[in-house]
Amino acid sequence: MICLVVDLTQVFRFGTKADVPKAPAKAYKKGNNKMAKEHSFDITAELDAQEMKNAIEQAKKEVGNRYDFKGVKAEINYSEEGKSITLVSVSDAKAEAIMDIVIARAIKRGIPSKSINEDSRTQVGGGNTKIVLSIVDVISKDDAKKIIKGIKDQKLKVQAQIRGEEIRVVGKSINDLQTCIAAVKEMDIDAPLSFTNLK
């Protein structure tokens, strides 16, 4: 009879809330905290340098094969280090036609048209026209500030911070980040923006 009483006590004792081990509950909470990790993406204006080179070579080939440029001065000089493209031809119209070819080839290689801006147009020796194009592959300080402000105005649960030549946006919700990307795309920004590393 004594043995029976002892067994029932043990059953009752382990069935009370006071004796439920607390360690597993803490471990479960830690697991939940890990699930609420932060997500992020980067905003940059970086372009593929190799694709730019390919675009320039294709533009040179197209100009060389076009009948309206036969026997006509038509130069395309690309400076990767100087981030510029210099075009020279016999007239303003010819130089502009070369520029259109360069931009069209760049777009076909996946380079946004905003990556190429006309920097200057001058008359040079022999009545030729020289057009200098600048390559934009960074976000200016003014554009970066405009983007940060625009993101804040969305009142999303995200944080945006300038990190060198890019902007890092962090948040706990992928949906908030995607909404943020859509909002930035609608902004009037001069730089050719890319949205990378969404994770």
C-alpha positions in Angstrom: 0.0 0.0 0.0 2.9 2.4 0.8 4.4 1.8 -2.6 1.1 2.7 -4.3 1.0 6.0 -2.5 4.6 6.9 -3.4 3.9 6.3 -7.1 0.8 8.5 -7.2 2.8 11.3 -5.5 5.5 11.1 -8.1 2.9 11.2 -10.9 1.1 14.2 -9.3 4.4 15.9 -8.6 5.7 15.8 -12.1 2.3 16.9 -13.4 2.3 20.3 -11.6 3.2 23.5 -13.4 5.7 24.4 -10.7 7.8 21.4 -11.6 7.9 21.9 -15.4 11.5 22.6 -16.4 12.0 26.2 -17.6 15.2 25.7 -19.6 13.4 24.4 -22.7 11.1 27.4 -22.7 14.1 29.8 -22.8 15.7 27.9 -25.6 12.5 28.2 -27.6 12.5 31.9 -27.1 16.0 32.1 -28.4 15.0 30.2 -31.4 12.2 32.7 -32.1 14.7 35.6 -31.8 16.8 34.0 -34.5 13.8 33.7 -36.8 13.3 37.5 -36.6 16.6 38.3 -38.4 17.2 41.4 -40.4 17.0 41.5 -44.2 18.8 44.1 -46.4 19.7 45.2 -49.9 22.1 47.7 -51.5 21.5 50.6 -53.8 24.4 51.3 -56.2 25.2 52.9 -59.6 28.0 50.4 -60.4 28.1 49.1 -63.9 29.8 46.2 -65.5 33.1 47.5 -66.9 33.5 44.5 -69.3 30.1 45.1 -70.7 30.9 48.7 -71.3 34.1 47.6 -73.2 32.0 45.2 -75.3 29.5 48.0 -76.1 32.3 50.3 -77.3 33.8 47.6 -79.5 30.4 46.8 -81.0 29.8 50.5 -81.6 33.2 50.8 -83.4 32.3 47.9 -85.6 28.9 49.3 -86.5 30.3 52.7 -87.4 33.0 51.1 -89.5 30.5 49.0 -91.4 28.0 51.8 -92.1 27.9 53.3 -95.6 27.3 56.8 -94.4 30.6 56.7 -92.5 32.8 55.3 -95.3 35.8 57.6 -95.8 34.6 59.8 -93.0 36.5 60.6 -89.8 34.7 58.8 -87.0 36.6 58.1 -83.8 35.5 56.4 -80.6 38.0 56.5 -77.8 37.2 54.9 -74.4 39.1 55.7 -71.2 38.1 53.2 -68.5 40.4 55.0 -66.0 39.1 58.4 -66.9 35.5 57.1 -67.1 34.9 58.9 -70.4 34.2 58.3 -74.1 35.5 60.8 -76.6 33.8 60.9 -80.1 35.2 62.9 -83.0 33.7 63.3 -86.5 33.5 65.7 -89.4 30.3 67.4 -88.3 28.0 67.9 -85.3 25.4 65.6 -86.9 27.9 62.8 -87.5 29.3 63.0 -84.0 25.8 62.9 -82.6 25.0 59.8 -84.8 28.0 58.1 -83.3 26.9 59.0 -79.8 23.5 57.4 -80.5 25.2 54.2 -81.7 27.3 54.1 -78.5 24.3 54.6 -76.2 22.2 52.0 -78.1 24.9 49.4 -77.9 25.4 50.1 -74.2 21.7 49.6 -73.6 21.7 46.3 -75.4 24.6 45.2 -73.1 22.4 45.9 -70.1 24.0 49.3 -69.3 21.3 52.0 -68.4 21.2 55.1 -70.6 21.7 57.2 -67.5 25.2 55.7 -67.2 26.3 57.8 -70.1 26.0 61.6 -70.0 27.1 64.2 -72.5 29.8 66.2 -70.8 30.9 68.6 -73.6 30.7 69.4 -77.3 33.3 71.5 -79.0 34.6 72.3 -82.5 38.2 71.1 -83.0 40.7 71.3 -85.8 39.6 70.7 -89.4 36.0 71.7 -88.7 35.5 68.5 -86.7 33.2 68.1 -83.7 34.3 66.5 -80.5 31.8 65.1 -78.0 33.0 63.9 -74.6 30.7 61.5 -72.7 31.1 60.9 -69.0 30.4 57.5 -67.5 28.3 57.6 -64.3 28.9 54.7 -61.9 28.5 56.2 -58.5 25.7 57.9 -56.6 26.4 61.5 -56.0 26.1 62.9 -52.4 23.0 65.0 -53.4 21.3 61.9 -54.9 22.2 59.8 -51.9 20.6 62.4 -49.5 17.5 62.6 -51.7 17.2 58.8 -51.6 17.7 58.6 -47.8 15.0 61.3 -47.4 12.6 59.6 -49.8 13.0 56.3 -47.9 12.3 58.0 -44.6 9.2 59.7 -46.0 7.8 56.2 -46.8 7.6 55.6 -43.0 8.5 52.0 -43.4 10.2 49.9 -40.7 13.6 50.1 -42.5 16.9 52.0 -41.9 19.0 53.4 -44.8 22.6 54.4 -44.4 25.3 55.7 -46.9 28.2 53.2 -47.1 30.9 54.7 -49.3 29.5 54.7 -52.9 26.4 52.7 -52.0 23.3 52.8 -49.8 22.5 49.9 -47.5 18.8 49.5 -46.5 18.0 47.2 -43.6 14.7 45.9 -42.3 12.9 42.9 -40.7 10.3 42.6 -43.4 11.1 41.5 -47.0 7.8 43.2 -48.0 8.9 46.5 -46.5 12.2 46.3 -48.5 10.4 45.5 -51.7 8.1 48.4 -51.1 11.1 50.6 -50.5 12.8 49.5 -53.8 9.6 50.3 -55.7 9.5 53.7 -54.1 13.1 54.6 -54.9 12.6 53.5 -58.5 9.9 56.2 -58.8 12.2 58.9 -57.5 13.8 61.5 -59.9 17.4 60.4 -59.5 20.1 61.3 -62.1 22.2 58.2 -61.3 21.5 54.8 -62.9 20.4 52.9 -59.8 20.8 49.1 -59.3 19.3 47.2 -56.4 21.5 44.3 -55.3 22.1 41.7 -52.6 18.5 41.5 -51.4 18.6 38.8 -48.7 
